[in-house]
Amino acid sequence: MAIPKAVDELMNYFSGAVTRIFGLSDDAYPGTGLQPFSGDVYDKKHVKKHFER
């Protein structure tokens, strides 16, 4: 009787993992929308000056 119980627990374990991996997302992150770019633009001259010391 212990073997069928162990197999049942093993199947429940794997089915729970599969459900979590392939199930719908349950993330509770707020919707932020489009974020504006606020970084520096790449400039070759500036990078070249930085490395020529």
mmCIF file as Biopython writes it, N, C-alpha, C and O atoms, coordinates in Angstrom:
data_model
#
loop_
_atom_site.group_PDB
_atom_site.id
_atom_site.type_symbol
_atom_site.label_atom_id
_atom_site.label_alt_id
_atom_site.label_comp_id
_atom_site.label_asym_id
_atom_site.label_entity_id
_atom_site.label_seq_id
_atom_site.pdbx_PDB_ins_code
_atom_site.Cartn_x
_atom_site.Cartn_y
_atom_site.Cartn_z
_atom_site.occupancy
_atom_site.B_iso_or_equiv
_atom_site.auth_seq_id
_atom_site.auth_asym_id
_atom_site.pdbx_PDB_model_num
ATOM 1   N N  . MET A ? 1  ? 0.815  -1.204 0.000   1.0 0.0 1  A 1 
ATOM 2   C CA . MET A ? 1  ? 0.000  0.000  0.000   1.0 0.0 1  A 1 
ATOM 3   C C  . MET A ? 1  ? 0.858  1.268  0.000   1.0 0.0 1  A 1 
ATOM 4   O O  . MET A ? 1  ? 0.368  2.329  -0.386  1.0 0.0 1  A 1 
ATOM 5   N N  . ALA A ? 2  ? 2.089  1.189  0.411   1.0 0.0 2  A 1 
ATOM 6   C CA . ALA A ? 2  ? 2.944  2.368  0.460   1.0 0.0 2  A 1 
ATOM 7   C C  . ALA A ? 2  ? 3.389  2.791  -0.944  1.0 0.0 2  A 1 
ATOM 8   O O  . ALA A ? 2  ? 3.608  3.976  -1.195  1.0 0.0 2  A 1 
ATOM 9   N N  . ILE A ? 3  ? 3.521  1.832  -1.850  1.0 0.0 3  A 1 
ATOM 10  C CA . ILE A ? 3  ? 3.983  2.153  -3.204  1.0 0.0 3  A 1 
ATOM 11  C C  . ILE A ? 3  ? 2.953  2.996  -3.963  1.0 0.0 3  A 1 
ATOM 12  O O  . ILE A ? 3  ? 3.332  4.015  -4.542  1.0 0.0 3  A 1 
ATOM 13  N N  . PRO A ? 4  ? 1.671  2.621  -3.990  1.0 0.0 4  A 1 
ATOM 14  C CA . PRO A ? 4  ? 0.706  3.484  -4.691  1.0 0.0 4  A 1 
ATOM 15  C C  . PRO A ? 4  ? 0.622  4.899  -4.100  1.0 0.0 4  A 1 
ATOM 16  O O  . PRO A ? 4  ? 0.414  5.864  -4.835  1.0 0.0 4  A 1 
ATOM 17  N N  . LYS A ? 5  ? 0.779  5.023  -2.796  1.0 0.0 5  A 1 
ATOM 18  C CA . LYS A ? 5  ? 0.749  6.342  -2.177  1.0 0.0 5  A 1 
ATOM 19  C C  . LYS A ? 5  ? 1.966  7.166  -2.603  1.0 0.0 5  A 1 
ATOM 20  O O  . LYS A ? 5  ? 1.844  8.362  -2.868  1.0 0.0 5  A 1 
ATOM 21  N N  . ALA A ? 6  ? 3.137  6.531  -2.670  1.0 0.0 6  A 1 
ATOM 22  C CA . ALA A ? 6  ? 4.351  7.218  -3.096  1.0 0.0 6  A 1 
ATOM 23  C C  . ALA A ? 6  ? 4.240  7.648  -4.557  1.0 0.0 6  A 1 
ATOM 24  O O  . ALA A ? 6  ? 4.656  8.750  -4.915  1.0 0.0 6  A 1 
ATOM 25  N N  . VAL A ? 7  ? 3.678  6.776  -5.401  1.0 0.0 7  A 1 
ATOM 26  C CA . VAL A ? 7  ? 3.501  7.120  -6.808  1.0 0.0 7  A 1 
ATOM 27  C C  . VAL A ? 7  ? 2.518  8.280  -6.943  1.0 0.0 7  A 1 
ATOM 28  O O  . VAL A ? 7  ? 2.730  9.182  -7.753  1.0 0.0 7  A 1 
ATOM 29  N N  . ASP A ? 8  ? 1.455  8.259  -6.160  1.0 0.0 8  A 1 
ATOM 30  C CA . ASP A ? 8  ? 0.467  9.341  -6.187  1.0 0.0 8  A 1 
ATOM 31  C C  . ASP A ? 8  ? 1.096  10.666 -5.770  1.0 0.0 8  A 1 
ATOM 32  O O  . ASP A ? 8  ? 0.843  11.692 -6.403  1.0 0.0 8  A 1 
ATOM 33  N N  . GLU A ? 9  ? 1.905  10.662 -4.724  1.0 0.0 9  A 1 
ATOM 34  C CA . GLU A ? 9  ? 2.573  11.881 -4.268  1.0 0.0 9  A 1 
ATOM 35  C C  . GLU A ? 9  ? 3.561  12.387 -5.312  1.0 0.0 9  A 1 
ATOM 36  O O  . GLU A ? 9  ? 3.687  13.593 -5.524  1.0 0.0 9  A 1 
ATOM 37  N N  . LEU A ? 10 ? 4.263  11.456 -5.967  1.0 0.0 10 A 1 
ATOM 38  C CA . LEU A ? 10 ? 5.219  11.832 -7.004  1.0 0.0 10 A 1 
ATOM 39  C C  . LEU A ? 10 ? 4.492  12.462 -8.194  1.0 0.0 10 A 1 
ATOM 40  O O  . LEU A ? 10 ? 4.952  13.465 -8.739  1.0 0.0 10 A 1 
ATOM 41  N N  . MET A ? 11 ? 3.382  11.889 -8.593  1.0 0.0 11 A 1 
ATOM 42  C CA . MET A ? 11 ? 2.602  12.428 -9.702  1.0 0.0 11 A 1 
ATOM 43  C C  . MET A ? 11 ? 2.044  13.811 -9.349  1.0 0.0 11 A 1 
ATOM 44  O O  . MET A ? 11 ? 2.035  14.708 -10.192 1.0 0.0 11 A 1 
ATOM 45  N N  . ASN A ? 12 ? 1.583  13.986 -8.115  1.0 0.0 12 A 1 
ATOM 46  C CA . ASN A ? 12 ? 1.097  15.296 -7.681  1.0 0.0 12 A 1 
ATOM 47  C C  . ASN A ? 12 ? 2.214  16.340 -7.696  1.0 0.0 12 A 1 
ATOM 48  O O  . ASN A ? 12 ? 1.990  17.495 -8.057  1.0 0.0 12 A 1 
ATOM 49  N N  . TYR A ? 13 ? 3.404  15.927 -7.306  1.0 0.0 13 A 1 
ATOM 50  C CA . TYR A ? 13 ? 4.557  16.824 -7.284  1.0 0.0 13 A 1 
ATOM 51  C C  . TYR A ? 13 ? 4.875  17.314 -8.703  1.0 0.0 13 A 1 
ATOM 52  O O  . TYR A ? 13 ? 5.024  18.515 -8.930  1.0 0.0 13 A 1 
ATOM 53  N N  . PHE A ? 14 ? 4.978  16.380 -9.653  1.0 0.0 14 A 1 
ATOM 54  C CA . PHE A ? 14 ? 5.318  16.745 -11.022 1.0 0.0 14 A 1 
ATOM 55  C C  . PHE A ? 14 ? 4.187  17.492 -11.721 1.0 0.0 14 A 1 
ATOM 56  O O  . PHE A ? 14 ? 4.447  18.410 -12.499 1.0 0.0 14 A 1 
ATOM 57  N N  . SER A ? 15 ? 2.961  17.125 -11.462 1.0 0.0 15 A 1 
ATOM 58  C CA . SER A ? 15 ? 1.852  17.830 -12.106 1.0 0.0 15 A 1 
ATOM 59  C C  . SER A ? 15 ? 1.754  19.266 -11.583 1.0 0.0 15 A 1 
ATOM 60  O O  . SER A ? 15 ? 1.392  20.172 -12.333 1.0 0.0 15 A 1 
ATOM 61  N N  . GLY A ? 16 ? 2.066  19.474 -10.330 1.0 0.0 16 A 1 
ATOM 62  C CA . GLY A ? 16 ? 2.090  20.832 -9.788  1.0 0.0 16 A 1 
ATOM 63  C C  . GLY A ? 16 ? 3.177  21.680 -10.436 1.0 0.0 16 A 1 
ATOM 64  O O  . GLY A ? 16 ? 2.971  22.861 -10.718 1.0 0.0 16 A 1 
ATOM 65  N N  . ALA A ? 17 ? 4.345  21.065 -10.672 1.0 0.0 17 A 1 
ATOM 66  C CA . ALA A ? 17 ? 5.439  21.788 -11.322 1.0 0.0 17 A 1 
ATOM 67  C C  . ALA A ? 17 ? 5.080  22.135 -12.763 1.0 0.0 17 A 1 
ATOM 68  O O  . ALA A ? 17 ? 5.325  23.256 -13.211 1.0 0.0 17 A 1 
ATOM 69  N N  . VAL A ? 18 ? 4.504  21.185 -13.490 1.0 0.0 18 A 1 
ATOM 70  C CA . VAL A ? 18 ? 4.112  21.430 -14.878 1.0 0.0 18 A 1 
ATOM 71  C C  . VAL A ? 18 ? 3.043  22.513 -14.945 1.0 0.0 18 A 1 
ATOM 72  O O  . VAL A ? 18 ? 3.084  23.375 -15.823 1.0 0.0 18 A 1 
ATOM 73  N N  . THR A ? 19 ? 2.099  22.472 -14.031 1.0 0.0 19 A 1 
ATOM 74  C CA . THR A ? 19 ? 1.052  23.491 -13.997 1.0 0.0 19 A 1 
ATOM 75  C C  . THR A ? 19 ? 1.639  24.865 -13.737 1.0 0.0 19 A 1 
ATOM 76  O O  . THR A ? 19 ? 1.213  25.850 -14.340 1.0 0.0 19 A 1 
ATOM 77  N N  . ARG A ? 20 ? 2.605  24.936 -12.849 1.0 0.0 20 A 1 
ATOM 78  C CA . ARG A ? 20 ? 3.210  26.230 -12.537 1.0 0.0 20 A 1 
ATOM 79  C C  . ARG A ? 20 ? 4.038  26.761 -13.701 1.0 0.0 20 A 1 
ATOM 80  O O  . ARG A ? 20 ? 4.043  27.965 -13.959 1.0 0.0 20 A 1 
ATOM 81  N N  . ILE A ? 21 ? 4.737  25.877 -14.406 1.0 0.0 21 A 1 
ATOM 82  C CA . ILE A ? 21 ? 5.572  26.315 -15.524 1.0 0.0 21 A 1 
ATOM 83  C C  . ILE A ? 21 ? 4.721  26.765 -16.709 1.0 0.0 21 A 1 
ATOM 84  O O  . ILE A ? 21 ? 4.972  27.823 -17.284 1.0 0.0 21 A 1 
ATOM 85  N N  . PHE A ? 22 ? 3.720  25.968 -17.076 1.0 0.0 22 A 1 
ATOM 86  C CA . PHE A ? 22 ? 2.952  26.229 -18.283 1.0 0.0 22 A 1 
ATOM 87  C C  . PHE A ? 22 ? 1.601  26.899 -18.027 1.0 0.0 22 A 1 
ATOM 88  O O  . PHE A ? 22 ? 0.842  27.130 -18.968 1.0 0.0 22 A 1 
ATOM 89  N N  . GLY A ? 23 ? 1.296  27.207 -16.788 1.0 0.0 23 A 1 
ATOM 90  C CA . GLY A ? 23 ? 0.015  27.838 -16.468 1.0 0.0 23 A 1 
ATOM 91  C C  . GLY A ? 23 ? 0.029  29.326 -16.749 1.0 0.0 23 A 1 
ATOM 92  O O  . GLY A ? 23 ? 1.048  29.878 -17.166 1.0 0.0 23 A 1 
ATOM 93  N N  . LEU A ? 24 ? -1.084 29.964 -16.526 1.0 0.0 24 A 1 
ATOM 94  C CA . LEU A ? 24 ? -1.187 31.402 -16.719 1.0 0.0 24 A 1 
ATOM 95  C C  . LEU A ? 24 ? -0.345 32.150 -15.694 1.0 0.0 24 A 1 
ATOM 96  O O  . LEU A ? 24 ? -0.109 31.658 -14.591 1.0 0.0 24 A 1 
ATOM 97  N N  . SER A ? 25 ? 0.094  33.321 -16.064 1.0 0.0 25 A 1 
ATOM 98  C CA . SER A ? 25 ? 0.922  34.141 -15.187 1.0 0.0 25 A 1 
ATOM 99  C C  . SER A ? 25 ? 0.084  34.677 -14.032 1.0 0.0 25 A 1 
ATOM 100 O O  . SER A ? 25 ? -1.053 35.109 -14.221 1.0 0.0 25 A 1 
ATOM 101 N N  . ASP A ? 26 ? 0.661  34.643 -12.837 1.0 0.0 26 A 1 
ATOM 102 C CA . ASP A ? 26 ? -0.028 35.185 -11.675 1.0 0.0 26 A 1 
ATOM 103 C C  . ASP A ? 26 ? 0.762  36.340 -11.051 1.0 0.0 26 A 1 
ATOM 104 O O  . ASP A ? 26 ? 0.656  36.611 -9.855  1.0 0.0 26 A 1 
ATOM 105 N N  . ASP A ? 27 ? 1.555  37.012 -11.889 1.0 0.0 27 A 1 
ATOM 106 C CA . ASP A ? 27 ? 2.330  38.149 -11.405 1.0 0.0 27 A 1 
ATOM 107 C C  . ASP A ? 27 ? 1.393  39.290 -11.038 1.0 0.0 27 A 1 
ATOM 108 O O  . ASP A ? 27 ? 0.379  39.515 -11.698 1.0 0.0 27 A 1 
ATOM 109 N N  . ALA A ? 28 ? 1.743  39.999 -9.989  1.0 0.0 28 A 1 
ATOM 110 C CA . ALA A ? 28 ? 0.918  41.118 -9.530  1.0 0.0 28 A 1 
ATOM 111 C C  . ALA A ? 28 ? 1.654  42.443 -9.730  1.0 0.0 28 A 1 
ATOM 112 O O  . ALA A ? 28 ? 1.580  43.332 -8.882  1.0 0.0 28 A 1 
ATOM 113 N N  . TYR A ? 29 ? 2.367  42.573 -10.858 1.0 0.0 29 A 1 
ATOM 114 C CA . TYR A ? 29 ? 3.094  43.803 -11.118 1.0 0.0 29 A 1 
ATOM 115 C C  . TYR A ? 29 ? 2.137  44.872 -11.645 1.0 0.0 29 A 1 
ATOM 116 O O  . TYR A ? 29 ? 1.234  44.558 -12.421 1.0 0.0 29 A 1 
ATOM 117 N N  . PRO A ? 30 ? 2.319  46.115 -11.240 1.0 0.0 30 A 1 
ATOM 118 C CA . PRO A ? 30 ? 1.438  47.168 -11.763 1.0 0.0 30 A 1 
ATOM 119 C C  . PRO A ? 30 ? 1.795  47.492 -13.215 1.0 0.0 30 A 1 
ATOM 120 O O  . PRO A ? 30 ? 2.950  47.368 -13.622 1.0 0.0 30 A 1 
ATOM 121 N N  . GLY A ? 31 ? 0.818  47.897 -13.969 1.0 0.0 31 A 1 
ATOM 122 C CA . GLY A ? 31 ? 1.067  48.315 -15.341 1.0 0.0 31 A 1 
ATOM 123 C C  . GLY A ? 31 ? 1.732  49.671 -15.359 1.0 0.0 31 A 1 
ATOM 124 O O  . GLY A ? 31 ? 1.186  50.625 -14.806 1.0 0.0 31 A 1 
ATOM 125 N N  . THR A ? 32 ? 2.891  49.788 -15.974 1.0 0.0 32 A 1 
ATOM 126 C CA . THR A ? 32 ? 3.628  51.049 -15.955 1.0 0.0 32 A 1 
ATOM 127 C C  . THR A ? 32 ? 3.531  51.803 -17.262 1.0 0.0 32 A 1 
ATOM 128 O O  . THR A ? 32 ? 3.704  53.021 -17.271 1.0 0.0 32 A 1 
ATOM 129 N N  . GLY A ? 33 ? 3.264  51.134 -18.357 1.0 0.0 33 A 1 
ATOM 130 C CA . GLY A ? 33 ? 3.181  51.813 -19.640 1.0 0.0 33 A 1 
ATOM 131 C C  . GLY A ? 33 ? 4.549  52.073 -20.229 1.0 0.0 33 A 1 
ATOM 132 O O  . GLY A ? 33 ? 5.550  51.531 -19.760 1.0 0.0 33 A 1 
ATOM 133 N N  . LEU A ? 34 ? 4.591  52.890 -21.243 1.0 0.0 34 A 1 
ATOM 134 C CA . LEU A ? 34 ? 5.809  53.214 -21.962 1.0 0.0 34 A 1 
ATOM 135 C C  . LEU A ? 34 ? 6.679  54.151 -21.130 1.0 0.0 34 A 1 
ATOM 136 O O  . LEU A ? 34 ? 6.193  55.148 -20.595 1.0 0.0 34 A 1 
ATOM 137 N N  . GLN A ? 35 ? 7.961  53.829 -21.026 1.0 0.0 35 A 1 
ATOM 138 C CA . GLN A ? 35 ? 8.882  54.662 -20.265 1.0 0.0 35 A 1 
ATOM 139 C C  . GLN A ? 35 ? 9.774  55.439 -21.223 1.0 0.0 35 A 1 
ATOM 140 O O  . GLN A ? 35 ? 10.314 54.851 -22.159 1.0 0.0 35 A 1 
ATOM 141 N N  . PRO A ? 36 ? 9.945  56.742 -21.020 1.0 0.0 36 A 1 
ATOM 142 C CA . PRO A ? 36 ? 10.809 57.531 -21.906 1.0 0.0 36 A 1 
ATOM 143 C C  . PRO A ? 36 ? 12.280 57.195 -21.684 1.0 0.0 36 A 1 
ATOM 144 O O  . PRO A ? 36 ? 12.681 56.819 -20.582 1.0 0.0 36 A 1 
ATOM 145 N N  . PHE A ? 37 ? 13.066 57.332 -22.726 1.0 0.0 37 A 1 
ATOM 146 C CA . PHE A ? 37 ? 14.508 57.094 -22.632 1.0 0.0 37 A 1 
ATOM 147 C C  . PHE A ? 37 ? 15.152 58.275 -21.919 1.0 0.0 37 A 1 
ATOM 148 O O  . PHE A ? 37 ? 14.926 59.425 -22.296 1.0 0.0 37 A 1 
ATOM 149 N N  . SER A ? 38 ? 15.943 58.006 -20.906 1.0 0.0 38 A 1 
ATOM 150 C CA . SER A ? 38 ? 16.579 59.094 -20.166 1.0 0.0 38 A 1 
ATOM 151 C C  . SER A ? 38 ? 18.085 58.868 -20.023 1.0 0.0 38 A 1 
ATOM 152 O O  . SER A ? 38 ? 18.710 59.408 -19.110 1.0 0.0 38 A 1 
ATOM 153 N N  . GLY A ? 39 ? 18.670 58.070 -20.926 1.0 0.0 39 A 1 
ATOM 154 C CA . GLY A ? 39 ? 20.095 57.782 -20.850 1.0 0.0 39 A 1 
ATOM 155 C C  . GLY A ? 39 ? 20.911 58.675 -21.760 1.0 0.0 39 A 1 
ATOM 156 O O  . GLY A ? 39 ? 20.371 59.564 -22.419 1.0 0.0 39 A 1 
ATOM 157 N N  . ASP A ? 40 ? 22.204 58.441 -21.796 1.0 0.0 40 A 1 
ATOM 158 C CA . ASP A ? 40 ? 23.105 59.193 -22.655 1.0 0.0 40 A 1 
ATOM 159 C C  . ASP A ? 40 ? 23.183 58.528 -24.025 1.0 0.0 40 A 1 
ATOM 160 O O  . ASP A ? 40 ? 23.152 57.303 -24.134 1.0 0.0 40 A 1 
ATOM 161 N N  . VAL A ? 41 ? 23.285 59.344 -25.060 1.0 0.0 41 A 1 
ATOM 162 C CA . VAL A ? 41 ? 23.422 58.837 -26.418 1.0 0.0 41 A 1 
ATOM 163 C C  . VAL A ? 41 ? 24.872 58.456 -26.638 1.0 0.0 41 A 1 
ATOM 164 O O  . VAL A ? 41 ? 25.774 59.148 -26.166 1.0 0.0 41 A 1 
ATOM 165 N N  . TYR A ? 42 ? 25.109 57.355 -27.355 1.0 0.0 42 A 1 
ATOM 166 C CA . TYR A ? 42 ? 26.464 56.891 -27.640 1.0 0.0 42 A 1 
ATOM 167 C C  . TYR A ? 42 ? 27.180 57.893 -28.528 1.0 0.0 42 A 1 
ATOM 168 O O  . TYR A ? 42 ? 26.649 58.303 -29.561 1.0 0.0 42 A 1 
ATOM 169 N N  . ASP A ? 43 ? 28.384 58.290 -28.130 1.0 0.0 43 A 1 
ATOM 170 C CA . ASP A ? 43 ? 29.177 59.246 -28.888 1.0 0.0 43 A 1 
ATOM 171 C C  . ASP A ? 43 ? 30.589 58.690 -29.019 1.0 0.0 43 A 1 
ATOM 172 O O  . ASP A ? 43 ? 31.290 58.538 -28.018 1.0 0.0 43 A 1 
ATOM 173 N N  . LYS A ? 44 ? 31.018 58.381 -30.257 1.0 0.0 44 A 1 
ATOM 174 C CA . LYS A ? 44 ? 32.349 57.800 -30.472 1.0 0.0 44 A 1 
ATOM 175 C C  . LYS A ? 44 ? 33.458 58.730 -29.985 1.0 0.0 44 A 1 
ATOM 176 O O  . LYS A ? 44 ? 34.445 58.268 -29.412 1.0 0.0 44 A 1 
ATOM 177 N N  . LYS A ? 45 ? 33.306 60.029 -30.207 1.0 0.0 45 A 1 
ATOM 178 C CA . LYS A ? 45 ? 34.341 60.984 -29.804 1.0 0.0 45 A 1 
ATOM 179 C C  . LYS A ? 45 ? 34.571 60.938 -28.300 1.0 0.0 45 A 1 
ATOM 180 O O  . LYS A ? 45 ? 35.710 60.954 -27.834 1.0 0.0 45 A 1 
ATOM 181 N N  . HIS A ? 46 ? 33.492 60.883 -27.558 1.0 0.0 46 A 1 
ATOM 182 C CA . HIS A ? 46 ? 33.590 60.862 -26.101 1.0 0.0 46 A 1 
ATOM 183 C C  . HIS A ? 46 ? 34.261 59.576 -25.621 1.0 0.0 46 A 1 
ATOM 184 O O  . HIS A ? 46 ? 35.094 59.619 -24.715 1.0 0.0 46 A 1 
ATOM 185 N N  . VAL A ? 47 ? 33.916 58.454 -26.204 1.0 0.0 47 A 1 
ATOM 186 C CA . VAL A ? 47 ? 34.490 57.169 -25.813 1.0 0.0 47 A 1 
ATOM 187 C C  . VAL A ? 47 ? 35.976 57.143 -26.164 1.0 0.0 47 A 1 
ATOM 188 O O  . VAL A ? 47 ? 36.789 56.653 -25.381 1.0 0.0 47 A 1 
ATOM 189 N N  . LYS A ? 48 ? 36.330 57.661 -27.323 1.0 0.0 48 A 1 
ATOM 190 C CA . LYS A ? 48 ? 37.729 57.675 -27.752 1.0 0.0 48 A 1 
ATOM 191 C C  . LYS A ? 48 ? 38.570 58.524 -26.813 1.0 0.0 48 A 1 
ATOM 192 O O  . LYS A ? 48 ? 39.674 58.122 -26.446 1.0 0.0 48 A 1 
ATOM 193 N N  . LYS A ? 49 ? 38.063 59.707 -26.412 1.0 0.0 49 A 1 
ATOM 194 C CA . LYS A ? 49 ? 38.770 60.585 -25.488 1.0 0.0 49 A 1 
ATOM 195 C C  . LYS A ? 49 ? 38.973 59.902 -24.137 1.0 0.0 49 A 1 
ATOM 196 O O  . LYS A ? 49 ? 40.011 60.060 -23.494 1.0 0.0 49 A 1 
ATOM 197 N N  . HIS A ? 50 ? 37.977 59.152 -23.727 1.0 0.0 50 A 1 
ATOM 198 C CA . HIS A ? 50 ? 38.024 58.502 -22.414 1.0 0.0 50 A 1 
ATOM 199 C C  . HIS A ? 50 ? 39.150 57.479 -22.337 1.0 0.0 50 A 1 
ATOM 200 O O  . HIS A ? 50 ? 39.789 57.342 -21.294 1.0 0.0 50 A 1 
ATOM 201 N N  . PHE A ? 51 ? 39.399 56.761 -23.428 1.0 0.0 51 A 1 
ATOM 202 C CA . PHE A ? 51 ? 40.403 55.699 -23.405 1.0 0.0 51 A 1 
ATOM 203 C C  . PHE A ? 51 ? 41.798 56.175 -23.839 1.0 0.0 51 A 1 
ATOM 204 O O  . PHE A ? 51 ? 42.759 55.416 -23.711 1.0 0.0 51 A 1 
ATOM 205 N N  . GLU A ? 52 ? 41.937 57.397 -24.343 1.0 0.0 52 A 1 
ATOM 206 C CA . GLU A ? 52 ? 43.244 57.939 -24.731 1.0 0.0 52 A 1 
ATOM 207 C C  . GLU A ? 52 ? 43.781 58.799 -23.603 1.0 0.0 52 A 1 
ATOM 208 O O  . GLU A ? 52 ? 43.591 60.015 -23.606 1.0 0.0 52 A 1 
ATOM 209 N N  . ARG A ? 53 ? 44.422 58.210 -22.680 1.0 0.0 53 A 1 
ATOM 210 C CA . ARG A ? 53 ? 44.990 58.969 -21.565 1.0 0.0 53 A 1 
ATOM 211 C C  . ARG A ? 53 ? 46.465 58.950 -21.605 1.0 0.0 53 A 1 
ATOM 212 O O  . ARG A ? 53 ? 47.114 59.539 -20.741 1.0 0.0 53 A 1 
#
